[in-house]
Amino acid sequence: MESTKRAWNDERMDEFATRTDESFKDVRGEIREVRAEMNGRFATLEAKIEQRFNILFGALATGFVGAVVSHFLG
């Protein structure tokens, strides 16, 4: 029991706190990198969805105009 008490003195606790802080800084940096990568991927996905929506809307508008024209001219 005494060896455990000696092993965790103030100096060891300070060392542990310093290493823990450094580890959390590393984790925060990695989280920022992942977040930036995710934002880039979501932006790309959003652009693709918007492009496809524009194509779909154009096709629907063209079909609607065609139906109206054929109704009145047909």
Residue pairs with C-beta under 8 A, 6 or more apart in sequence:
none
